[in-house]
Amino acid sequence: MSKRLEFRHDSGDGVARDRLTLGIGILLIVCGLFTGFVAYTMFRAHTLNPIAGVVNYFVPAPSSLFGKDRIYVLMLGLDYDYDNLDNPTSKDSRTDKIEAFALDFPTKVIKSVAVPRDLDAIVNGHEDKINDAFHYGGWRSTDAAVGRVLSMPQNERNTYFDRYLTLRINASKDVIDAIGGLDVPVTETLDYDDNWGHLHIHFKPGLVHMNGDEAVSYARFRHDACSDPCRIKRQQQIEHVAIEKLKTDRLNDLTHIAQLIDVVRRDVDTNLTVDEMRSLGWYFRDLNIADVHATQVPYTSDKDLACCGDVLLADADGVQKVVSDFLGPYRMTLPTPSANDLAAVKPAEISIAVLNGTGVAGLGKRLADQLRGAGYVVKSVGNADSFGYDVTVIRTHSTTQPLAGERLRSDIRLAQARIAPAPETSPSGTDVTVVIGRDYITALAAATPVPQTKM
């Protein structure tokens, strides 16, 4: 019988044996990314629009399928030991990796919060390391422990997370192998051998093609100048390279699709249904890497527990900030268009609905007049759902005018106005809905000439 590992917060060789979880990459695969790419990559050369139209007709949007605009997913990577034959085994598993994900549908933003496996937590009614929760009650026990740490509200299923994924031993390695390895830019010489931890790293600076074992080993390495922070950067680098490759040339034939499906079936346990995977995969097929945000639960110190040794103590104020961002409103990152791109957008082809979100009478009409003077087609003026808007929000609905919001923000000279692409059609049938915030009042005051007094 193999021994259970006591993972400690330790910077020594081979004590805390990190196994890379390709969190976001695997999440997208499990959520049916490969399903979307069957149509997307095989027909993208000339017939993408007809194919997309057909798929959009048969694959429901995730917001309608889940009945909400955002879901929270708990991803767990199981730890492992080696048996008498030196084979990896997950008997009596705990979680070597815990990561909370939020998939926001209106903005197509994905956020994640990594939870240190040695974090002090209440597990099944007693104080313990949070990674021991899985040993006592599987994903449900971990859901409860992580949900309490992050102060999340429970959902209609009386769980903190809407769905879960459990990754078995070789998930990350198998994913990377299934897509033909990764070309990773290495910036420094890395030489390290740990026979006990089965970690052997020998990389030179340059673009290095890595198979699954090599990429996982590269991401585990932390014996350089900044230790854990540098290791986290390498993990994020591997994730980003993998996501970009998933979006480009390695999913253009059924061989790789079949390999990825095989990885999911063999290495992943989840309560996502097939329809949910298909919906999420198709919806996030064009995910912008700039809209993937990862952070972790901060901690301040540690202490010893009689049950399990050294545990990390969370930074309460830091956790509050992380959770506020994780649960709060999301904003899509949009590339900055060039002046020529903006100039090519014709205001006369953009229809607008203006809503006053300040409670100050007359502002809606004033902005509408300003927009009409600039050549825009203003179809309606009214009040917003509340008068609590501090910042103007520009909601874009048009698929034919992708830069309409940027052009409008430039013309009304509100650099801080928030552009929020909205998947649903505007109630008034317009291309853009502008909700006026109090920043517009400030801008008007700044633009008003100061009367000159006579001397």
N, C-alpha and C positions, 0 to 999 in steps of 0.2 A: 504494500500500500504506500503510495507516494505521500510525502509530507506536504502539508499546506504551507505556503510561503508566508512569512511575516514581512510584509512590505513596510519599510520605514522611510521617513523623510530623511534621506541621507545622500550626501554627495560622493560617497566612497564608491570604489569600483564594484559594480555588479550587485549592489544591495537593492536599490530600487530599480528593477529591470523593466524599463518602459517599453511597452509594445505600441507602436504607432497605430492609432485608429484613424483611417482616412475618413474622418467623420462626414464632412459635407459631401465628398465624392461618393462614398458608399450610400449615404442617405439618398442622393439623387438617383443612383442606380436602382436602389430598392424601390424608390418611388416611381419606377417605370421610365427612367430616362432613356433606356434602350428601346422601349416601346415607341416613344416619340421619334427617335432617330431612325427606326425602320423606315418610316415614311419620309422623315426630314432629310436624311443623308442620301437615300437612294434616288430621290427625285428633286434634290435642291438645284441641280444644274439649270433646268429649264421649266420644270413643272411644279415648283414649290407651292405657288398660290392655289391651284386647283386641289392639290393633295391636302394642303392645310385646311381648305374649306371643307373637304370631306371629313377629315379627322375632327375638326371643330364641331361638325354636326353630330357625330356619333360619340364623342368623348365629352362628358359634361364638365363644366368649369368646377374647380375644387370648392369654390365658395358655395355653390349650390349643392354639391355632393355632401360636404361636411356641415352645411347650414351655418357657417360662420366665416368671417374674413381672415381668420388666422388660426393656425393650429400649433400646438406645442408637442414636440416629439422627444422622448427620452431614449438616448442611445447608450448602450452598455457594451463594453468590450471585456470579455472574460479573461481572467488571469490564467496562468498555467505553470505547471512544474514539468519535470522530466521523470519518466518512469525508469525501471531497472534496465530497460533496453534503450534508454536515452531517447525515447520518443516523447513529444510534448503531450500533456494530458491536462484536461480541465476538470478532473474529478474534485468534488467539494469546492467548486469555483467561487471566487469572489470577483468583484469588478475591478479590473486593472485600469479601466477608462470609463469615466462617467461624463456625459455631455448632454446638455439640454439645448434643444433647437426650437426656434420659432420660425415658421414659414408664413409670411405675410402675403396675402393674395393681391390686395389692391396695388401694392408697390413692388411686388416680386422681390422683396428684400428678405434675406435669410440671416438670422443672428444665432449665435451659439454662445453658451456659457459652459466652460469646462469646470468640473468640480474635482478638486484634489482628492485622490483616493484615500489619503490619510486624514481627511478632515474630521474633526470631532463632531459627532452627531448623536441624536437619540435614535437608536435602532431597536425596534421591537420592545420599546419601553425601557431600555437601558443605554448608558453611555458607551459608545464604541466608535471604531473607525467606520466611516460611512460606506467603505467598500465591502464591509461584512454584511450589509443588508441583504445582498443577493443570496448569500449562503443560508440565511434564515428564512427568506420568503420569496426568492426570485425577483422578477421585475416589479411586482406589486409592493414588496417591502422597500425596494429601492425608490420607487415612485413616491412613497410616503416620506421617506427620509430626505430625498432631494427636494421635494415640494415644500417641506417645512423649512429647510435651509434657505430656499429662495423666496419664502413667504408668498407662494403662488396661491391663487384661489382655486378651489376644486371645481371641476366641470360637472356636466350632467351625468357622468358615469361615476361620480364620487372618487375620481382620481385627479391628480394634479396635471398629468399629461394626457393628451388625447390619444396618442399612439406610442408604441415602444418598438425598439429594434435591439436585439441581442446579437452581437457579433462573436462568432466562435474564433478559435485560435488563429487561423490563417486568412482571415477575411481580407486584410489590407494587402498582404503579399499576393493572394490569388487575383485580386482586382487588377493590380499593376501588371501581373503576368498576362492576364486576359486581354489587356489592351496593348500588349507588345512592349512593355517596359516604358520608362520615362527618360527623356533627355534633360538632365538637371545641370544647371550652371553651378559648379563648385568654385568657391572663392578662396579657399585656403587648403593647405595640406592637412589631411586627417589620417592619422595612423594610430590604431588602437586594437589590442587583442584582449578579450576576456573569455577564456575557455569555459569557465563556469556558467557565464551568461550567454554562451554561444554567440558572442558578438565579435566580429572581425571586420575592421574598417581600414581600407587603404585607398584613399582618393587623393588625386592631385588636382590643382586648379585647372579649370577649363570645363567645356561642355562634356558631361559624362553620361553615357547611356547606361541605365541601371535596370536590372530585373527586379522582381518583387523583393527577394531577400536583400539585395543591395540597397534598394530605396528605403526599406524599413530600417536597416542597420544605420544608414546615413541619418535618418530622422531620429534615431535613438541616441546618437552620439552627443555627449555633453562635456567632454573633457577638454574644453578650450577656455579661452579667456573669460567668457561670461557664463559658462555652465548652462543652467536651466533656461535663462532668457534666449540664449543662442539656439538651444535645442528646440524651443518653441518656434523660433523663426524658421528653422529647418523643417519642422513639421508643417507649418503653414505653407512654406515654399513647395513641399511635395504635394500638398493638397491642391494648391493653385495650378501647378503643372499638370496634375492628373485631371482636374476639371477642364482645363483648356484642351487637353488631348481628347477627353470624352466629347467635347463639343466640335472637334475638327475631324481629323482624317482616320481615326482608328475604328470608327463605327460605321464604315461605309460598305460593309458586307455582312452576310448572315453568319459567317464563321465567328466573328467577334461578338455579335449579338448573342449567339448561342453560348459562347464561353461565359459571358457576363451573367446570363440567366442561370447557368450552372453554378456560378459562384454564389449567387443569391440563394439558390435552393440548398446548397451544401453548407454555407457558412453563416447564414442569417436566419434568425427567428423573429417574426414580427406579427402584429395583429392588424397591419394594414391589409385591406382586401385588394384583390386584383383590380377592381374598378378604381379604387383610390390610388393605387400605384400608377395606373394608366393616366388618370386625370392629372396627378401631380407631375408626372414625368413630361407629359405634353405641355403643360402650362409653364413649367420652368425650363423648357428646352433652350431658350435663348437667354438664360441667366447671365447677367453682367457680373463679372468677378468683383467689380467695385461695390456691388450690393451684397457681398458676403462679409459679415462682420463677426469676428471671434474675440472673446475675452475669457476671463476665468475668475472664479471666486477668490478674492484677495484674503490673505491671512497675515496675522501680526506676530505670532509667537507659537510655541508648542509646549506640550506638557506630557508627562508619563501617565498612562492608565494601567492599572493592574492587569486588566484583561488582555491588552494588546500592544503595550509599549508606547512609543512616541506618536502623538496625534497633533494635528495642526489646529490652531484656534483662529476662527474666521474674524476678519476685521468688520465689525458690525456696520460702521459708517460706509466702508467701501462696498460691502455687500448691498447695502441699501441703494447706492448709486448704480451699481451694476444691474440690479433687479429693476430699478426704475426705467432704465434704458431698454431692458429686455422686454418689459411688459408695456412700455409706453408707446406713443405714436411713432411710426416709421416714415422715413423719407427716402425716396429713390435718388440714387446718384446719377446725374445726367452729365454726359460729356459736354464740355464747353464748345459751342458751335463757333465757327469762324464768322467774321463780319460779312464775308461774301455769302455764306450760307443763310445768315439772317436776312440779308438784303434780298435774297431770292424768294423769301416768303412774302406773298402778296396779301396785305390786310383785307383787300376787297373780297378775298375768297375765304375769310374766316368769320364765322358767325359767333356771337358772344351773348351770354346771359350775365347780367350784373346783379349781384346780391350785396346788400349793405349789411356788414357784420359788426358795425360799430355802435349803432343806436343813434348816431348823429344824423339828424334829418337833412336830406338834400344831397348827401354824398354820392348816393347811387346815380342820381341824375347828372351830377357833376362829372363823374368818371365816364358815364355813358356819352355825354357830350364830347368829352376829351377824345374818347375812342372813335366816335363818328368823325370827328375832325381829322383823325389820323387815317381815315379810310376804312375802318372796320365796320362790319354789319352788326349792329346791336339789336337783338330781337326782343329782349325783355329786360325789365328793371324791377327789382323787388327787395324784400328783406331776407336775410339769411336765417338759418335755423336758430341762431342765437346772436346776441350782440357782444359776445366775449372774445372776438378775434383781435389779437394784438398784431398779428402779421397777416398781410394779404395772402390769400391762397388762390392759385391759378390751377384749376382742374381741367386737364385736357382730355377730350373724348375722341378726337379725330384720329383715324388711322392713316389718312391721306396727307395730313399736315403735322408731321411729328415735331416740328420746331415752332408750332404756333404759340405755345406757352412762352418759349424763350423770346420770340419776337415781341410778343405783347409786353412781357416784363421789361424789355429794353425800351419800348416806346413810352411806357408810363413811368419810367425811371425809378423803379422800385427794386433795387438790387437785392434786397433781402426777402422779397416776395417768394413764397414757397410754391414750386411747381409740383403738383401731385397728379401724375397720370391716373385716370380713373377708368377701369375697364368697362363700366356700364355707360350706356348712352345717356346724355343729358336729358332731363325731363322735358326741356324746351326744344330738344332736337338740335342743339347748337354744338359747335366744335369745341368751345371753351366756356367754362363757368368761372367768373371772377368773384371771389368773396372778399369784399373790402375789409381790411384791418386798420387798426389805429396808426400803423406806419404811414398810411396814405395821408392822414391828417398832418402828421409831422412833415411829410414831403411837401404838402401844399403850403404850410407855413414857411418852410425854408425857401420856397420858390416865389413867395409874395414879396415884391420890392418894398423896401423900407422907405416911407415918405421922407423927402428931403425938406428940412426946415430952412427957412430963409434967415440969413444973417442980418 
